[in-house]
Amino acid sequence: MRRGIIKSVMINKMNELNRMGGIVSVCLYPISEVKYCFVQYGKVYFNSEWSGLVLPLLSFRGTPNSDNDEKPSGVVYSHSLSLPIRYKPSWMDLYLRHGFVAVVTSSTGVRWVFGTKRYPLFGHCKPHIGTTPSDGEYYLLSLSAECDTEVSPLAD
């Protein structure tokens, strides 16, 4: 029994130390399909009747970013995502005009919410042709929004 407890404590400690970066998956929710999305006590509460649009990510090379800027009217948080994807889905152009809320799953299993219903992510998707054979060809999806809240984890 004692070995099981010690092993459990060691696994939990390893999970705390394992803070490798990277994006495992990104799920986009068109703003028209989001019922509510709000932040309370540092957690995002989010509901959609849709299962979301899972992006065909190329690798862990996506770069999420969150920054804040203090202005006289208050703090403005900018959310941005730059994601290499394998191909451009047919629905992409339609939904880029209306806006998204993105749920990003990190390599540690935490799901982060970028954008809100009130301040959705907008952007563009451009082809990227590599200069060498190892670069490969892919599409680069760039999304950004200026919000009134910082990027927060999704409440379970």
C-alpha positions in Angstrom: 0.0 0.0 0.0 2.8 2.4 0.9 4.6 1.8 -2.4 1.4 2.8 -4.3 1.2 6.1 -2.3 4.9 6.9 -2.9 4.5 6.1 -6.6 1.5 8.3 -6.9 3.3 11.2 -5.2 6.3 10.7 -7.5 4.0 10.8 -10.6 2.3 13.9 -9.4 5.7 15.6 -8.8 6.9 14.6 -12.3 3.7 16.1 -13.8 4.4 19.3 -12.0 8.0 19.4 -13.3 7.0 18.4 -16.9 6.3 21.8 -18.3 7.2 21.2 -21.9 5.7 23.7 -24.3 3.7 23.1 -27.4 0.1 22.9 -28.6 -1.5 19.4 -28.9 -4.8 20.5 -30.4 -6.8 23.6 -31.3 -10.6 23.6 -31.6 -12.3 26.6 -33.1 -15.8 27.6 -32.3 -17.6 30.0 -34.7 -18.9 33.0 -32.7 -22.4 32.3 -33.9 -22.3 28.8 -32.2 -21.1 30.0 -28.8 -23.9 30.3 -26.2 -21.8 32.0 -23.5 -18.2 32.6 -22.7 -17.2 34.5 -19.5 -14.4 34.7 -17.0 -15.0 34.3 -13.3 -12.3 33.8 -10.6 -9.6 33.3 -13.2 -11.4 30.4 -15.1 -13.3 30.6 -18.3 -16.9 29.2 -18.4 -17.7 28.3 -22.0 -20.7 26.6 -23.6 -21.5 25.7 -27.2 -23.9 23.2 -28.7 -21.3 22.5 -31.3 -18.4 20.1 -30.9 -16.1 22.7 -32.6 -13.9 22.6 -35.6 -10.6 20.7 -34.9 -7.7 22.1 -36.9 -5.3 19.8 -38.8 -2.1 21.0 -37.0 1.2 20.4 -38.6 3.3 20.0 -35.4 3.8 21.6 -32.0 5.2 24.7 -33.7 2.1 26.9 -33.0 2.8 30.0 -31.1 0.1 31.3 -28.7 0.7 34.7 -27.3 -1.0 37.0 -24.7 0.1 40.5 -23.9 -1.4 43.4 -22.0 -1.3 47.1 -22.5 -2.3 49.7 -19.9 -4.3 52.6 -21.4 -6.1 55.4 -19.6 -9.4 53.6 -20.1 -8.0 50.4 -18.5 -6.0 47.3 -19.4 -6.4 45.8 -22.9 -5.3 42.2 -23.4 -4.3 41.0 -26.8 -4.7 37.4 -27.7 -3.0 35.9 -30.7 -2.3 32.5 -32.3 -0.1 31.6 -35.2 -0.6 28.0 -36.2 0.9 26.0 -39.1 -1.9 23.7 -40.5 -1.6 20.9 -43.0 -4.3 22.2 -45.4 -6.9 24.9 -45.5 -10.4 23.5 -44.7 -13.2 24.6 -47.0 -15.1 26.3 -44.2 -12.1 28.5 -43.2 -12.8 31.6 -45.2 -16.5 31.8 -44.2 -15.8 31.6 -40.5 -12.8 33.9 -40.6 -15.1 36.8 -41.4 -17.4 36.1 -38.5 -14.9 35.4 -35.7 -13.9 32.5 -33.5 -13.3 31.5 -29.9 -10.3 29.1 -29.8 -9.8 26.4 -27.2 -6.1 25.4 -27.2 -4.9 22.3 -25.5 -1.3 22.5 -24.3 1.1 19.6 -23.9 0.4 19.5 -20.2 -3.3 18.9 -20.8 -4.5 22.4 -19.8 -7.2 23.9 -22.1 -6.8 27.6 -22.7 -9.4 29.9 -24.2 -8.4 32.6 -26.7 -10.9 35.2 -27.6 -14.4 35.6 -26.1 -18.0 35.9 -27.5 -17.8 39.7 -27.1 -14.2 39.9 -28.5 -13.7 37.1 -31.0 -10.6 36.2 -32.9 -10.2 37.3 -36.5 -7.4 36.7 -38.9 -6.2 35.2 -42.1 -4.9 31.9 -43.5 -2.0 32.1 -46.0 0.0 29.4 -47.8 3.6 29.0 -46.8 6.0 27.5 -49.4 9.2 26.4 -47.9 12.6 27.5 -49.3 14.2 24.1 -48.7 12.7 20.5 -48.9 12.9 20.2 -45.1 10.7 23.3 -44.7 7.7 21.7 -46.3 4.5 23.4 -47.5 1.7 24.3 -45.2 -0.8 27.0 -44.4 -0.2 29.6 -41.7 -3.3 30.5 -39.7 -3.0 33.8 -37.8 -5.7 34.8 -35.4 -5.8 37.8 -33.0 -8.2 39.7 -30.8 -8.1 42.5 -28.2 -10.0 41.5 -25.1 -10.9 42.8 -21.7 -9.7 39.6 -20.0 -6.4 37.7 -20.2 -6.0 34.2 -21.6 -7.4 31.9 -18.9 -7.8 28.1 -18.5 -11.1 26.5 -19.2 -13.2 25.5 -16.2 -14.2 21.9 -16.2 
